[in-house]
Amino acid sequence: MTMSAVHRVFDALYAAFGPQDWWPARTGYEVMAGAVLTQNTAWRNVRRALANLRAIDALEPSALMAVDELLLAEQLRPSGYYNIKAARLRNLTAALLMDGGMEAWQASNTAMLRQRLLGIKGIGEETADCILLYALHRPVFVIDAYTRRIMARLGLAGGDEPYARLAALFEENLPRDPELYNEFHALLVRLGSEVCRPRPHCPRCPLRHLCPTAQTIEPVEWGR
């Protein structure tokens, strides 16, 4: 991957979709909660779970830890795997409070904080980097299944690289700018969820002129 190739992808997506205004949340802690809840589910389900937490005034670290575990899990039911996610959210929140809250994490070194997050049970690389980028505004590029699929189809990556290697391909070819990383990742999610699906809608893709795969995949009807 080269800097010019990365920028062509970003420019084409931005021209097609415009700014995405991600991550939709009212506070940094809400971003963190959403990063845990979005594992293996669609964002619309996360919104419902977050709304449930807001309704019981539990979208604040100390308040969430005061909620009964069974009640917390029930509020998270719309996000799926709700018992597991309740435990993971409590683990993350307990670590945050133990370390001194959002202000303490804001003041922490990025590399050290990433290791701290990865040491919390249930927090993997993608979730940790979502928290770092979207809640704490650090210049780390989030790698998800959409990014792997799109980059592989563009011929810019194999798609099965280790997480750190694929993240480095972006970070080494883009300015270290969290706002740029935010926008780029959000655009890739938009493309991957709406167009570059497992069965892609290549005729509607703003990257079709850059994509060698677009010429080899049989078109499918929009909406299938």
C-alpha positions, 0 to 999 in steps of 0.5 A, a space after each residue: 500500500 502506498 500513500 497515494 493509494 490510501 489517499 485515493 481511497 479516502 478521497 473517493 469515499 469522502 466525495 461519495 458519502 461526505 462527513 460521517 460525524 462518528 462516533 454518535 455519543 454524548 460523552 466519552 464514556 458513552 463511546 466506551 460503552 458503545 465500543 463494548 456493545 457493538 461487538 458482534 451486532 449492528 449499531 441499531 441494536 447498540 443504540 437501543 441498549 444505550 437508550 436503556 442505560 440512559 433511561 435508568 441513569 446508568 451511562 456514567 461510570 459510578 452509576 453503572 457500577 451501582 446497577 445490579 448485575 442482572 438488571 444491567 444485563 437485561 438493559 443490554 439485551 438488545 445488543 445480544 450476548 448481553 450477559 457477556 457484554 454486561 460483564 465486559 462493560 463492568 470490567 472496563 468501567 471498574 478499570 476506568 474508575 480504579 485508574 482515576 476516571 476519564 481525566 486520568 486516561 486522557 492524560 495517559 500515554 497512548 501506548 501504555 493505555 492501549 496495553 492497559 485496555 488490552 489487559 481488561 478481560 473482554 477487550 480486544 484490539 478493535 475495541 481498545 482502538 475504538 476507545 482510543 480513537 473515538 473516546 480519547 482522540 488518539 491517532 490509532 487506526 481501527 481495523 475491523 472486518 469491513 476494512 479487511 474485506 475492502 482492502 483485500 478486494 482493492 488489492 491493497 492488502 491480503 485481508 488476513 494480516 495480523 491486526 497490527 500489520 494492517 493498522 500500520 499500513 494506514 498509520 504509516 501512509 497517513 498523517 497522525 491525525 485522529 480526526 482523519 482516522 475517525 473519518 476514514 474508518 467511518 467511511 469504510 464502515 459505511 461502504 462495507 455495511 451498505 455496498 462492499 458486503 460479502 455479496 458486493 453491489 459493485 455497480 454502486 461502489 464509489 471505489 469501483 474504478 480503483 477496484 480490480 475485484 469489481 470486474 470479476 464479481 457477478 453483480 447482484 440485485 440491490 437490496 439482496 
